[in-house]
Amino acid sequence: MALAAGMNGGAVAMHYQHKVSKIKKARKQGFRARMRTSKGRDIINRQRRQRKMGRSVTCR
C-alpha cells in the first residue's frame, strides 16, 4: 500500500480505487442489459436520437 504524508507530517495509508470487472460492468450496464427492459430501450433510443451511439460495432 502506498504511503502519503498526513496533515501533521505522519504517514497515512492511501486506498486504491475500487476496480469493477469489465464483464460485470457490461452485464449490468451494457447494450444487451439495456435492451432487456423498456426503460433501457428508452435510454438506447435517446442516445441514438442525440447521436451519442452509432449503429456500427466498435472493436477495442
N, C-alpha and C positions, 0 to 999 in steps of 0.2 A: 504494500500500500504506500502511496506517495505521501510525503510529509510537507506541510507548508507552515510558515511562521504564523503564529497566532497574534492577537492584538497586543498581548503583553509580552511577546517575544518567545513564548513557549511553542513547541511543535504541536500541530494539530493534524490528525489524520484526515485526508481528503477521501470522499466517497466517489466511486465510479458511477457513471450514468447507467440506468437500467437498460439492458440491451434485449430487445424483443427479437425472437426468431423471425426470419423472413417468411417462412412457411406459415407460422401462426398469424402474422400480420396479414398475409394475403388471404388466408381463410376467413379472417374476421372482417377485413376492410376491402377486399379485392372485388373485381368485377363480378365474379360468379356469386359472391356473397350478397352483393347489391341487387343482382337480378333475381334473387330468391324472394324478395319482399316487394310489395307495391311501393312503399316509401323509398326503398333502394332504387327501384326503377325510375322514380321521380327524380332522384339525385342524378342518375346517369343521363336522363333526358335534359335536365337543367344544364349539366356540364356540356352536353352536345350543343345546346342552343347558344351557350356562351363561348363555343369553340375552344373549350379547355381540354376537350377529349376528342381525338380523331377517331376514325373508323379503321385505321390501319394498325397493325400489330408492330410494336417496337421491341427489338431484341436488345437485351442488356448483357 
